[in-house]
Amino acid sequence: MTEGPNTSSLFEATRLGLSRLALHDADGLSRALERACQTSAEALAVERVGVWFIATSGDELRCAALFELSKEQSSSGAVLPLAQLPGYLEALEGHRVIQTPGPGDANVSEELRRSYLEPLDIRATLDAPVFRLGEVVGVVRHEHTGGSREWTSRDRHFVAAVADLVAVLLEQATRLDVEAALRSQRDRLVKAEKMEALSRMSAGVAHDFNNVLTAILLRLDSLRVDRSHDAELMQALGEITEAGERGARLVQQLLTFAKAKSPVPRPVDLSRTLRDLEPMLLTLMHGHASLRIERPTAAALVNADPSQLEQVIMNLVINARDASRSKHTGLEVLVRLWLEPDTACLTVVDRGAGMDATTRDQIFEPFFSTKQTGSGLGLSTVYSIVQQAGGSVTVESTEGKGATFSVRLPRIQ
């Protein structure tokens, strides 16, 4: 390129445009590097400009962005072994800008000449190192193809400015990554503090409520003995007792959520638990949907608290039953258990109203419920129990197409 006023103005305008590149998020780094390569290629009128970073192993260059002028396209992912560029790193560390060897230079390995330079018809290159914290972390390579090319002093100053811009973009990306990590950590801390406060409140409420319920149920038992001859009163007392027992179950859910009731894990056959619970589960359906249970004949041993495991199954089935209420009768709830080499997998599938994305994101949160009379503790209790047992619980759902809750627990071989 011949130096002159027009060239100087072009370089200044290009440098100004590049200086305005900025990252708004860490994902924007690749786009910014592609833009820098394209702008630099157009300003210098070279076929290829690429940003290459030194791999952590230190033995190769990896292309983060490459623009080809004639094709007007960007790419990435190419690799150049540094063993094929003898002394290249040392040259980068010692010079602001270096003119790397052409195909006929003795410092270029024969392998690099055959595999890279000659196939691409690269005749001259101009490289500027990218520094970060005083160390070379990469290079901006300008590759001229076709005829010979003599680089001017303005060319060298320009490519150095481009390398400095890349260094600035790297710093911006690092800062954005750190800020994102800090935000995520802060969000987790806030959530943890909120859960801790809820746990303490739940434990206190549960213990006090349990004392009240115990007194009520004891008095009911006494009345049922004293007034056993009064059939109408006995029926009313039975209904009150049933309501009190439902309250007691809610207390157990609160204690489980608050982890105030320590689980007592032991080997449990999940397949047998399903078999034993089937009559109760059929009763729980209350005619809102039919129930189908599929389970293996082989034992499905997991390490869990037996009563808590029953609670997981019942809560998921009740949730599926309630979801089916919004649809016509005759729907089916499917409970399926199958075994993988290291995992027992339990799914509860309903064909009810389903959930939107917002509801799916909140469904396991304590006290969140889409039911007018729901406590919001059923699914959060499921989540807590499964987590304590070393497993995982997930949900897949689409509005109008039902939901599938999946529990995965480590198997005992």
HELIX and SHEET records of a PDB file:
HELIX    1   1 PRO A    5  SER A   19  1                                  15    
HELIX    2   2 ALA A   26  GLY A   28  5                                   3    
HELIX    3   3 LEU A   29  LEU A   44  1                                  16    
HELIX    4   4 LEU A   82  GLN A   84  5                                   3    
HELIX    5   5 TYR A   88  GLY A   94  1                                   7    
HELIX    6   6 GLU A  110  LEU A  112  1                                   3    
HELIX    7   7 ARG A  113  LEU A  117  3                                   5    
HELIX    8   8 SER A  153  ASP A  226  1                                  74    
HELIX    9   9 ALA A  231  ALA A  258  1                                  28    
HELIX   10  10 LEU A  270  MET A  285  1                                  16    
HELIX   11  11 PRO A  306  SER A  324  1                                  19    
HELIX   12  12 ALA A  357  GLN A  362  1                                   6    
HELIX   13  13 GLY A  378  GLN A  388  1                                  11    
SHEET    1   A 5 GLN A  73  SER A  75  0                                        
SHEET    2   A 5 GLU A  60  GLU A  68 -1                                        
SHEET    3   A 5 ARG A  48  ILE A  54 -1                                        
SHEET    4   A 5 GLU A 135  THR A 145 -1                                        
SHEET    5   A 5 ILE A 122  ARG A 132 -1                                        
SHEET    1   B 3 GLN A  73  SER A  75  0                                        
SHEET    2   B 3 GLU A  60  GLU A  68 -1                                        
SHEET    3   B 3 VAL A  79  PRO A  81 -1                                        
SHEET    1   C 2 ARG A 266  ASP A 269  0                                        
SHEET    2   C 2 LEU A 301  ALA A 304 -1                                        
SHEET    1   D 5 ALA A 289  GLU A 294  0                                        
SHEET    2   D 5 LEU A 331  LEU A 339  1                                        
SHEET    3   D 5 THR A 343  ASP A 350 -1                                        
SHEET    4   D 5 ALA A 403  PRO A 410 -1                                        
SHEET    5   D 5 SER A 392  SER A 397 -1                                        
END                                                                             
